[in-house]
């Protein structure tokens, strides 16, 4: 077995560089963060060949003293820490302390810097950790760093770099994160001498979001602001219609630093539960401000992951703030021509007739109607004035959709999605109030399952009982279904239980009680709701539309599909060329 030996400094530097410098975008991030820590008000970034040949960062910050230039490229040298206690009170973007030394170990680096109160600055070059001599430099106040031929002395690492457009995409993403986090800094990015971005210091956060992500997202953002103890949250979340297939447009910043945090990302997705379909992700730009001593930013080489002292409290802050804001918004999708996009307005309020048996929530009594001058009105009431709100008019199409005339235009409702949402909210309210009506089976129904399915089902017996599903062990892989929610009486109880069992079997990990309730309630509502293809009577149509106004959120079904689409009157007129 080989003897233990001390590694050479050059190897140590390359190992450290591998932790911090993954690609050109990593260099851009580290250098720009140093410029921000130096108090720069303008930062210009230029790259060639996606950053593989050249990365230049020029700032107007506080500069580096000539005597400190060699230390700037030395391992474990920093101006941002003095004692070990400072590791838990970091207010800057900089430390872990390895960035410049790591870059210098795998590239050709030159630093030119001048402090504002000095007439002359200094410059220093570094070739793969080999430092040159410090020389005078007569440039503008601030710092200019050039990084050339990244990984020139580690060819294996250089082979792992991707094509130039791919590497440039990563550079643009790093630049975007930095520009969003520092709204008072003028920043520019050039590639091959051509302008990519110019972000003036006067550009506020919303302006920057439009610059980087376009008008579509900019016009569908809702402001979020909340506080909990010393923590403050602000930023924007997007309408569910801006959903994406991945979480790349979920931006989370902590004290001016872009971070990744699985728990807070989960809180964001949970706030959109019922508004997005499975596998779809929300768009959000969230900024957390927290005292430095309540977070450890030194747990990851690139400082992208942090450790919170009160993670659960921050989870609740993010979840509650976003959920409240989404509940306040009108999320009904509007089908409009691009030129007519505008702020959403509340949908027209429908009348309230008596529900059929499958809609159990109490609503006002049904009033017979008659048509007078083309307007539907109560037959036992005095004539309605023409400027008053008329009752709704609704028809069923394809035994799947309900079409309503509203004050804004034509509203098309998915009957299954709407009824599913209504049942979901009714079930949830009654479960939380403890008054969910259950129907006991005179003769319990045996349901045959696999041994694993039976075990998982019986493991959740208490939770299922709260949802109105009574199950008992019958031995082997069979369970007995003893009761079910009366609200779902239209569907076969065994079918509902089997759907619940399949859902439990699909979970790799045991969900929390709240997640389990939400999942199972939405599943039960889905199986209990009217289906696409079910013909509805006029009374059932009227009752279903009436219930829409009594639910807290009828824009989406619990699985995230929209329950309705609005064709505005203006756009209908445009399509028929009336305007």
C-alpha positions in Angstrom: 0.0 0.0 0.0 1.5 3.4 -0.9 2.7 5.6 1.9 0.7 8.7 3.0 2.3 11.9 1.7 1.5 15.6 1.6 0.1 16.7 -1.7 1.9 19.5 -3.6 0.4 22.9 -3.4 -0.4 22.9 -7.1 -2.5 19.8 -6.7 -4.3 21.2 -3.7 -5.1 24.3 -5.6 -6.5 22.3 -8.5 -8.7 20.2 -6.1 -10.0 23.4 -4.5 -10.7 24.8 -8.0 -12.7 21.7 -8.8 -15.0 22.4 -5.9 -15.6 26.1 -6.8 -14.9 26.5 -10.5 -17.1 24.2 -12.5 -17.3 26.2 -15.8 -16.9 29.8 -17.0 -20.1 30.8 -15.4 -18.6 29.9 -12.0 -15.8 32.4 -12.7 -18.3 35.2 -13.6 -20.3 34.6 -10.5 -17.3 34.7 -8.1 -15.7 37.8 -9.7 -18.9 39.8 -9.9 -19.7 38.9 -6.3 -16.3 40.2 -5.3 -17.1 43.5 -7.2 -20.4 43.8 -5.4 -18.7 43.3 -2.0 -16.2 46.0 -3.0 -19.1 48.5 -3.3 -19.1 48.8 -7.1 -21.9 50.8 -8.6 -21.1 49.6 -12.2 -19.9 46.2 -13.3 -19.0 45.3 -16.9 -18.6 41.7 -17.9 -17.1 40.7 -21.2 -16.5 37.1 -22.4 -15.2 35.4 -25.5 -16.0 31.9 -26.7 -18.5 31.4 -24.0 -15.9 32.4 -21.4 -13.5 29.6 -22.2 -11.0 32.0 -23.8 -11.6 35.2 -21.9 -13.6 36.5 -19.0 -13.1 40.2 -18.1 -14.8 41.9 -15.2 -14.3 45.6 -14.6 -15.8 47.5 -11.7 -15.6 50.9 -10.0 -15.4 49.6 -6.5 -13.0 50.2 -3.6 -10.0 48.5 -5.3 -7.2 46.5 -3.8 -4.0 47.9 -2.2 -0.8 47.1 -4.0 0.6 45.1 -1.1 -2.6 43.0 -0.9 -2.5 41.9 -4.6 -0.4 38.7 -3.9 -2.7 37.8 -1.0 -5.8 38.2 -3.2 -4.5 35.1 -5.1 -3.4 33.2 -2.1 -5.4 30.3 -0.5 -7.4 31.1 2.6 -6.7 34.8 2.4 -9.6 37.3 2.7 -10.6 40.7 4.0 -14.0 39.5 5.1 -13.1 37.4 8.1 -11.0 37.8 11.2 -12.1 35.1 13.7 -13.9 31.8 13.5 -17.0 33.5 15.0 -17.2 35.6 11.9 -18.2 32.5 9.9 -21.6 32.7 11.6 -22.2 36.4 10.9 -21.3 36.7 7.2 -23.0 39.7 5.6 -20.9 39.7 2.4 -21.3 37.6 -0.7 -17.6 36.6 -0.7 -16.4 34.1 1.7 -15.5 30.9 1.3 -12.2 32.5 0.4 -11.0 30.1 -2.3 -12.4 31.8 -5.4 -9.5 33.9 -6.7 -6.9 31.4 -5.6 -8.8 28.6 -7.3 -9.2 30.6 -10.5 -5.6 31.4 -10.5 -4.7 27.7 -10.2 -6.5 26.7 -13.4 -6.2 29.8 -15.7 -4.0 32.7 -16.7 -5.1 35.7 -14.5 -4.2 39.3 -14.5 -5.5 41.8 -11.8 -5.3 45.6 -12.2 -6.6 47.7 -9.4 -6.5 51.2 -8.0 -8.0 52.5 -4.8 -10.0 55.8 -5.3 -7.8 57.8 -2.9 -4.6 56.7 -4.6 -3.0 58.3 -7.7 -1.5 55.1 -8.9 -2.7 51.5 -8.7 -0.9 48.2 -9.2 -1.2 45.1 -11.4 -0.2 41.4 -11.0 -0.4 38.4 -13.2 -0.7 34.7 -12.3 0.0 31.7 -14.5 -1.5 28.5 -12.9 -0.7 29.7 -9.3 2.7 31.1 -10.4 2.7 34.8 -9.4 4.5 37.5 -11.2 5.8 40.7 -9.7 3.6 43.6 -8.6 3.9 46.5 -11.1 2.5 50.1 -11.0 -0.7 50.6 -13.0 -2.2 53.9 -14.0 -5.9 53.0 -14.6 -9.3 54.2 -13.4 -10.3 53.6 -9.8 -11.7 50.1 -9.3 -10.6 46.7 -10.3 -10.1 45.0 -13.7 -9.6 41.2 -13.7 -9.0 39.1 -16.8 -9.2 35.3 -16.8 -7.8 33.7 -20.0 -7.7 30.1 -21.2 -9.7 28.5 -18.4 -8.5 25.0 -17.5 -5.5 25.4 -19.9 -3.3 23.4 -17.5 -6.0 20.8 -16.7 -7.0 19.5 -20.1 -9.2 16.7 -18.7 -11.4 19.4 -17.1 -11.4 21.5 -20.3 -12.7 18.5 -22.3 -15.8 18.4 -20.1 -16.8 21.9 -21.1 -19.8 22.0 -23.4 -20.3 23.8 -26.7 -19.8 27.6 -26.8 -23.6 28.3 -26.9 -24.2 26.1 -23.9 -21.4 27.7 -21.8 -22.7 31.1 -22.8 -26.2 30.1 -21.7 -24.7 29.3 -18.2 -22.9 32.7 -18.2 -26.2 34.5 -19.0 -28.0 32.6 -16.3 -25.3 33.5 -13.7 -25.5 37.2 -14.9 -29.3 37.2 -14.6 -29.2 35.9 -11.0 -26.7 38.6 -10.0 -28.5 41.4 -11.8 -31.8 40.4 -10.1 -30.2 40.3 -6.7 -28.5 43.7 -7.0 -31.2 46.2 -8.4 -29.1 49.3 -7.6 -26.0 48.2 -9.6 -25.5 49.1 -13.3 -24.4 45.8 -15.0 -23.5 45.0 -18.6 -22.7 41.7 -20.4 -20.9 41.4 -23.8 -20.0 38.3 -25.8 -17.4 38.6 -28.5 -17.6 42.4 -28.3 -21.4 42.4 -28.9 -23.9 43.6 -26.3 -26.0 40.9 -24.6 -27.5 42.8 -21.7 -27.3 46.3 -20.3 -29.1 46.8 -17.0 -29.1 50.3 -15.7 -29.1 51.0 -12.0 -32.4 52.8 -12.5 -34.1 49.6 -13.8 -36.3 48.4 -10.9 -36.9 44.7 -10.2 -40.0 44.5 -12.4 -38.1 46.2 -15.3 -35.4 43.6 -14.9 -37.8 40.7 -14.9 -39.3 42.0 -18.1 -35.8 42.3 -19.6 -34.7 38.8 -18.7 -38.0 36.9 -19.0 -40.2 38.8 -21.4 -43.6 40.5 -21.4 -45.6 37.2 -21.0 -44.3 36.6 -17.5 -44.0 40.2 -16.6 -47.7 40.9 -17.2 -48.8 37.9 -15.1 -46.9 38.6 -11.9 -48.5 39.1 -8.5 -46.5 41.0 -5.8 -45.8 39.1 -2.5 -44.8 40.7 0.8 -44.8 39.2 4.3 -42.9 39.2 7.6 -42.5 36.7 10.4 -40.3 37.8 13.3 -36.9 38.9 11.9 -37.6 37.4 8.5 -39.0 39.4 5.6 -40.2 38.0 2.3 -40.9 40.0 -0.9 -41.0 39.4 -4.6 -43.3 38.2 -7.3 -45.1 34.9 -8.1 -46.6 34.2 -11.6 -50.1 33.2 -12.6 -50.4 29.4 -12.8 -50.9 29.8 -16.6 -47.1 30.6 -16.7 -46.3 27.1 -15.5 -43.2 25.3 -16.7 -42.0 21.8 -17.1 -39.1 22.3 -14.6 -38.2 24.5 -11.7 -35.6 26.7 -13.6 -37.8 29.8 -13.3 -38.0 29.5 -9.5 -35.6 32.1 -8.2 -34.9 32.3 -4.5 -32.5 34.9 -3.1 -31.3 35.3 0.5 -29.7 38.6 1.6 -28.8 39.4 -2.1 -27.5 35.9 -2.8 -29.1 33.4 -5.1 -29.6 30.1 -3.3 -31.1 26.6 -3.7 -33.2 25.2 -0.9 -35.2 22.1 -1.2 -37.5 22.9 1.7 -38.4 26.4 0.5 -38.9 25.1 -3.1 -41.3 22.6 -1.7 -43.2 25.4 0.2 -43.5 27.3 -3.1 -44.9 24.2 -5.0 -47.3 23.4 -2.1 -48.6 26.9 -2.3 -49.6 26.2 -5.9 -51.2 22.8 -5.0 -54.4 22.5 -6.9 -53.4 25.2 -9.3 -50.8 23.2 -11.3 -51.0 19.7 -12.8 -48.6 17.0 -11.6 -45.1 17.5 -13.1 -45.6 21.3 -13.7 -43.8 24.0 -11.8 -44.6 27.5 -10.7 -42.7 30.6 -11.8 -41.5 32.8 -8.9 -38.9 35.4 -7.9 -38.6 35.5 -4.1 -36.3 37.5 -1.9 -35.7 36.6 1.7 -34.0 39.0 4.2 -32.7 37.4 7.4 -30.2 38.5 10.0 -26.8 36.9 9.1 -26.6 35.1 12.5 -29.7 33.1 11.7 -28.3 31.4 8.6 -25.0 29.5 7.8 -23.9 30.4 4.2 -20.6 28.5 4.5 -21.9 24.9 4.1 -21.3 24.6 0.3 -18.2 25.5 -1.8 -20.2 27.7 -4.2 -22.4 29.2 -1.4 -25.5 28.1 -3.3 -26.9 26.0 -0.4 -27.4 27.4 3.1 -28.5 26.1 6.5 -31.3 28.0 8.3 -31.7 28.1 12.1 -35.5 28.1 11.8 -36.2 26.3 8.5 -39.8 25.4 9.5 -40.7 29.0 10.3 -39.4 30.1 6.9 -41.3 27.3 5.2 -44.5 28.6 6.8 -43.7 32.2 5.8 -43.2 31.3 2.1 -46.2 28.9 1.9 -48.7 31.2 3.7 -47.6 34.4 1.9 -47.9 32.9 -1.6 -51.1 31.0 -0.9 -52.8 34.1 0.4 -51.7 36.1 -2.6 -52.9 33.5 -5.0 -56.3 33.3 -3.2 -56.7 37.0 -3.7 -56.1 36.9 -7.4 -58.6 36.2 -10.2 -56.9 33.2 -11.9 -59.6 32.5 -14.5 -57.7 32.0 -17.8 -58.6 34.6 -20.5 -58.4 33.7 -24.1 -57.4 37.0 -25.8 -55.5 38.3 -28.7 -52.0 39.5 -27.6 -52.9 43.1 -28.2 -55.9 43.0 -25.8 -54.2 41.6 -22.7 -55.2 43.5 -19.6 -55.8 43.1 -15.9 -58.2 40.3 -15.1 -61.6 41.2 -13.7 -64.0 39.3 -11.5 -66.4 37.0 -13.4 -70.1 37.7 -13.6 -72.1 36.5 -10.6 -74.6 33.7 -11.4 -78.0 33.0 -10.0 -78.6 30.5 -7.3 -81.1 27.7 -8.0 -81.7 24.5 -5.9 -79.0 21.8 -6.3 -79.7 18.2 -7.3 -78.7 15.4 -5.0 -75.1 15.3 -6.1 -74.5 18.9 -5.0 -75.1 18.8 -1.2 -73.9 22.3 -0.1 -76.9 24.4 1.0 -77.7 27.3 -1.3 -80.6 29.7 -1.7 -83.9 28.4 -3.0 -84.7 28.0 -6.7 -86.9 30.7 -8.2 -88.9 30.0 -11.4 -87.9 32.2 -14.3 -89.4 33.6 -17.4 -88.0 35.4 -20.4 -89.0 39.0 -20.9 -87.5 40.9 -23.8 -84.7 38.3 -24.2 -83.8 38.7 -20.5 -84.3 35.8 -18.0 -85.9 37.0 -14.8 -87.9 35.6 -11.8 -91.5 35.0 -12.9 -92.9 36.0 -9.5 -91.0 39.3 -9.3 -91.6 42.7 -10.8 -90.0 43.3 -14.3 -86.3 43.7 -14.1 -84.8 47.0 -15.2 -82.5 46.7 -18.1 -79.5 48.1 -16.4 -79.7 45.5 -13.6 -77.5 42.3 -13.6 -79.5 39.6 -15.5 -79.5 35.9 -14.5 -77.0 33.8 -16.2 -77.7 31.8 -19.4 -76.0 28.4 -19.7 -76.1 25.5 -22.1 -74.2 22.2 -22.2 -72.0 21.2 -25.1 -70.8 17.7 -25.9 -72.0 16.6 -22.5 -68.7 18.0 -21.2 -68.7 21.8 -21.2 -71.1 24.5 -20.0 -71.2 27.8 -21.9 -72.4 30.9 -20.1 -73.1 34.4 -21.3 -71.5 36.9 -18.9 -71.0 40.6 -18.7 -67.4 40.2 -20.0 -68.0 37.7 -22.8 -68.4 34.0 -23.1 -67.3 31.7 -20.2 -66.7 28.0 -21.1 -66.7 25.7 -18.1 -65.3 22.1 -17.8 -68.1 20.5 -15.9 -65.9 17.7 -14.4 -63.1 20.1 -13.3 -65.5 22.6 -11.7 -67.5 19.9 -9.9 -64.3 18.3 -8.8 -63.1 21.6 -7.2 -66.5 22.1 -5.5 -66.5 18.6 -4.0 -62.9 19.0 -2.9 -63.7 22.2 -1.0 -66.9 20.7 0.5 -65.0 17.6 1.7 -62.1 19.7 3.1 -64.4 22.0 5.0 -66.4 19.2 6.5 -63.3 17.1 7.4 -61.7 20.1 9.2 -65.0 20.9 11.0 -65.4 17.2 12.0 -68.9 17.0 10.5 -68.3 14.9 7.4 -71.3 12.7 6.9 -70.5 9.0 6.4 -72.7 6.3 5.0 -72.3 3.0 6.8 -72.6 -0.1 4.7 -75.1 -2.6 5.9 -72.9 -5.4 4.6 -69.2 -4.5 4.6 -67.6 -4.9 1.1 -64.5 -7.0 0.8 -61.8 -5.5 -1.3 -59.0 -7.7 -2.5 -55.6 -6.1 -2.6 -52.0 -7.2 -2.7 -50.4 -7.8 0.7 -48.3 -4.6 0.4 -51.3 -2.6 -0.6 -53.4 -3.9 2.2 -50.6 -3.1 4.7 -50.3 0.5 3.5 -54.0 0.9 3.6 -54.4 -0.4 7.1 -51.4 1.7 8.2 -53.4 4.8 7.2 -56.6 3.5 8.7 -57.1 6.5 11.1 -56.5 9.1 8.4 -58.9 7.3 6.1 -61.5 7.2 8.8 -61.3 11.0 9.1 -62.1 11.1 5.3 -65.1 8.9 5.8 -63.6 5.7 4.5 -63.8 2.9 7.1 -61.5 0.0 6.5 -60.9 -3.2 8.6 -58.4 -6.1 8.2 -60.0 -9.2 6.8 -56.9 -11.2 6.6 -54.4 -11.9 3.8 -54.6 -9.2 1.2 -58.3 -8.4 1.8 -59.7 -5.4 3.6 -63.3 -4.7 4.5 -64.8 -1.4 3.4 -67.3 -0.4 6.2 -68.3 3.2 5.3 -67.7 6.0 2.8 -68.5 9.7 2.5 -72.2 10.3 1.9 -71.2 13.3 -0.3 -69.8 10.8 -2.9 -72.8 8.5 -2.9 -73.2 8.6 -6.7 -70.0 6.6 -7.2 -69.3 3.0 -6.2 -67.6 3.0 -2.8 -65.2 0.2 -3.8 -64.0 2.2 -6.8 -63.2 5.1 -4.6 -61.3 3.0 -2.2 -59.3 1.2 -4.9 -58.3 4.6 -6.3 -57.1 5.7 -2.8 -55.1 2.4 -2.5 -53.4 2.9 -5.8 -52.4 6.4 -4.8 -50.9 5.2 -1.5 -49.0 2.5 -3.3 -47.5 5.1 -5.7 -45.8 7.0 -2.9 -42.2 6.2 -2.4 -42.2 7.9 1.0 -45.0 8.2 3.6 -46.5 11.6 3.1 -47.3 14.0 5.9 -50.8 14.0 7.3 -51.6 17.3 5.6 -50.3 16.1 2.2 -52.1 12.8 2.6 -55.4 14.6 3.3 -55.0 16.9 0.4 -54.1 14.2 -2.1 -56.8 11.8 -1.0 -59.5 14.5 -0.9 -58.6 15.6 -4.4 -58.7 12.0 -5.5 -62.1 11.3 -3.9 -63.5 14.5 -5.4 -62.2 13.5 -8.8 -64.0 10.1 -8.6 -67.1 11.6 -7.1 -67.6 14.4 -9.6 -69.7 14.4 -12.7 -67.8 13.1 -15.7 -67.2 14.4 -19.1 -70.0 12.7 -21.1 -72.6 13.0 -18.4 -75.7 14.7 -19.6 -77.0 17.3 -17.1 -80.5 18.6 -16.7 -81.1 22.4 -16.8 -81.5 22.3 -13.0 -78.2 20.5 -12.6 -76.4 22.9 -14.9 -77.9 25.8 -12.9 -76.9 24.3 -9.6 -73.3 23.6 -10.7 -72.8 27.1 -12.0 -74.3 28.5 -8.8 -71.9 26.6 -6.7 -69.0 28.2 -8.6 -69.6 31.4 -6.7 -69.6 29.8 -3.3 -66.2 28.1 -3.6 -63.0 29.7 -2.4 -61.1 28.8 -5.5 -62.9 27.8 -8.7 -60.2 28.7 -11.2 -58.5 25.3 -11.2 -59.4 21.8 -10.2 -57.4 20.2 -7.3 -55.0 18.7 -9.9 -54.3 22.1 -11.5 -56.4 22.0 -14.7 -58.4 25.2 -15.4 -62.1 24.9 -14.7 -63.1 27.6 -17.1 -61.9 29.8 -20.0 -63.1 33.3 -20.7 -63.5 34.5 -24.3 -63.8 38.3 -23.8 -66.6 40.2 -25.6 -64.0 42.4 -27.2 -62.1 39.4 -28.7 -65.3 37.9 -30.0 -66.0 41.2 -31.8 -62.4 41.2 -33.1 -62.7 37.7 -34.5 -65.9 38.6 -36.3 -64.3 41.9 -37.4 -66.8 44.1 -35.6 -64.0 46.3 -34.2 
